[in-house]
Amino acid sequence: ATRTGPPPREVGTHCPYCALQCGMVLRDTDDGRTEVQPRQFPTNRGGLCQKGWTAADLLDHPDRLTTPLVRDPSGELRPASWQVALDRIADGLRTVQRTHGRDAVAVFGGGGLTNEKAYALGKFARVALRTRHIDYNGRWCMSSAAAAGLRAFGVDRGLPFPLTDLGRTDTLLLVGANPAETMPPLMRHVTDQRARGGRLIVVDPRLTATARQADLHLQPLPGTDLAVANALLHIALTEGLIDRDYVAARTEGFDAVRRTVAEYWPAEVERLSGIPVADLEATARALGTAASAIILTARGAEQHAKGVDTVSAYVNLALALGLPGRPHSGYGCLTGQGNGQGGREHGQKADQLPGYRKIDDPAARAHVAGVWGVDPAELPGPGVPAYQLLDSLGTPDGPRALLVFGSNPVVSAPRAARVESRLRGLDLLVVADFLRSETAELADVVLPVAQWAEEDGTMTNLEGRVLRRRALREPPPGVRTDLAVLADLAARLDDTDPVPAGPGTGPAGAADGPAPVTTPERFPTDPRVVFAELRRASAGGVADYAGVSWERIESADGVFWPCPDPDGPDSPRLFADTFPTPTGRARFHAVRHRPAAEPVCADYPLHFTTGRVLAQYQSGTQTRRVDALRRAAPHGFVELHPDLAARLGVDDGDEVRVASRRGELRAPARLSPTIRPDTVFAPFHWPGAARANSVTNDALDPVSGMPEFKICAVRVERA
Ligand code: SF4
């Protein structure tokens, strides 16, 4: 990237993309470029993937937005001043709320926003807009693991131990996780583990880059991970591998689980999943006889309408073997987005307030309202999960205006064509981004905001480690930070004219009454000031940041939450002595396999599943614009087994059509013997004809609201 503006300098920071948050140095060079160099950090140990290496390429990209865009009467997005753009938004929000009630405005956030921005966005929704409708795209990332972890352990932290423990565990079981492609530097820890004689077992319907390195690859039918876990626990019980002392002393609810898994005979599960009994037995023994073992799940296991129960099945297995809290052992979830962990701790979620507090808990409401300087009765109640929210937009009872920060649901939402039509039906759509995403293309107003290397802040990685993101430079002229945008909007909404609760408010909405004071002081633009407030708001909560300061983060390799005391220790490892549940014990949950929400049939005879490729990230808004990444992964594709391709008369490279009951995608076929012949796969990074989420199912997990991204029924034919 070519540098303009400030003199050459360098900062130690972290990659803008995934939850590994690799350490890197960002440096302006004498010849006017900005370069990235990896730096030693415990998660990446000096490594970066190609996305990290090319992260600076977007800083001065020609597609960079540097002026607000406002849709004119002819339907075109045209450059406008900030005053015009913000006035248009404020007028639109006020009109919608006065006509339809406060809940007629919704906010949609992102798992890539810093902790400060996630916190400010939740506060803005509840204090400035007083709407209950806020949720974020992290709902589609790890919400199933979050819910399962919370109900078992009383806390949701992706990894309750440092990532370095992977390198020292004897048996590592990865379920629906492909870090060799999604987080390549993580594999350095796995390489260590293997070098020490450790065993790696991977459960995945595809022979992925990670599965290729495994001692044992279990290749189940998509959607059968839960049954596989119950069979593993069945075998562990039969073979006497259960840690009975641990179960008796540190858990509750095991009897119901024991009765349930007794039904999961390995031979039955072999018929259901396709995994041979011998492999199930080898896996159970590798876990149950090891001195240390770690079980990790990721999106493959979690993005199902039974995602919470699937994760609970693996948590049950970990608890029965006595793993959580034991050295170099336990259960964990590989969170995906850069701040997927922090993003869910500070109030972006429909049901949560900062500190990972429940929004319907009176004590939590009182604490947070006190920090925000409002009456607890003024705080709205819980909203609805992300997909439900998007699917209600523009409907008679749904919101009529939406503010989107750091997300691109036109590409990333399930059943995306339907979401797109909902967005088109809004009275007002506002998108804050630094590039014109597919969602921004539909907006009435687009606000150009700062990107990663242009602002300070904190991120919380997949280990629950709070990190410092450091600015290398100021935002370019015409660009504002998200915090400044929220402050500007809050100031415009700050009037004494009360907005009625109105017909769209619903039973959970806030009481009618005067609008709260939303002075600029209430929405500070300095991230350091926001973080100080966030610490107070989180104090005493599950995710307690009260003892975390920017100085403390900088004096070490980050700070692990909970950290309630500035002078006390942080918490790299959880559960050594107790679990943060009312009884101090972890809780088993008996769970049963159930079929996919949409079984295959004569018309749609194949299973469809989605995932990522190494060179692209999420909806691709950023990585599709980086030359090196575009060359490495230029377009979408459909992966299918050669036997299936032969039956369909498809050759490698032929364009194929994948159709479900909801829509279709078209992309070149990529033939590979690494996938099951009854399953096809497509990556979800591309819009347009290759949009994988045109096909996916919007069936939701009843607990987490996670859509069933990972399995639906399709037919495939040559296009
Ligand atoms: Fe960035 Fe993730 Fe790649 Fe590390 S693994 S360089 S954090 S995208």
Residues whose N, C-alpha, C, O or C-beta is under 5 A from the ligand:
A	BS01	SF4	C15 Y17 C18 L20 Q21 C22 L48 C49 K51 G52 T182 M183 P184 P185
